[in-house]
């Protein structure tokens, strides 16, 4: 490979001119994040079709059954948008803002859990706590994987200077959305169940997003810098 400094200036200009071409601009973060919101709605439909709504849906009524999970999904969407924004060169979004939104999303999750349990205090049957908590953890985490992979793909065209922060934000948001989806099936709302399964799944998705982002962006950075 010939070094650029060894090439005549005119030849360098010709080579650069040959590489010129239209570049598709990045869509705004809110628009890329909207794709994830569509995926979450599809997961809601699949969840309700395959597993059915929670048995106390009539007790909650349409307002609490639908609106509270949607509020949680909107919180996840806000975190995703800021996470994607961090991949935009020159973005004004600070990691501290993302951290604040993560804490706000966690507060929404806990508030929704408390409200629903006050309306319909369904406890896990005696002797089945471990079994049901493990099932909810696995299903919630599973529902977060596809949106998380999509979120990282949506971030790949940017230039994340803090890939770990992007991964943490995407992982948390996808875990939070998955919990909102699975809650529409799971009727158990005691704190012993919610914290050991639903909240634990959100934290597991956060860690998974962190790990995947480090691996993904490290590989992507090497591929981008590899000489032709």
ABEGO torsion letter per residue (X at the ends): XBBAAABBAAAAAAAAAAABBBBBBBBBAAAAAAAAAAAAAAAAAAAAAAAEBBAAAAAAEAAAAAAAAAAAAAAAAAAAAAAAAAABBGBABBAAAAAAAAAAAAAAAAAAAAAAAAABBBBBBBGAAAAAAAAAAAAAAAAAAAAAAAAAAAAAABBBABAAAAAAAAAAAAAAAAAAAAAAABABABAAAAAAAAAAAAAAAAAAAAAAAAAAAAAAAAAAABBX
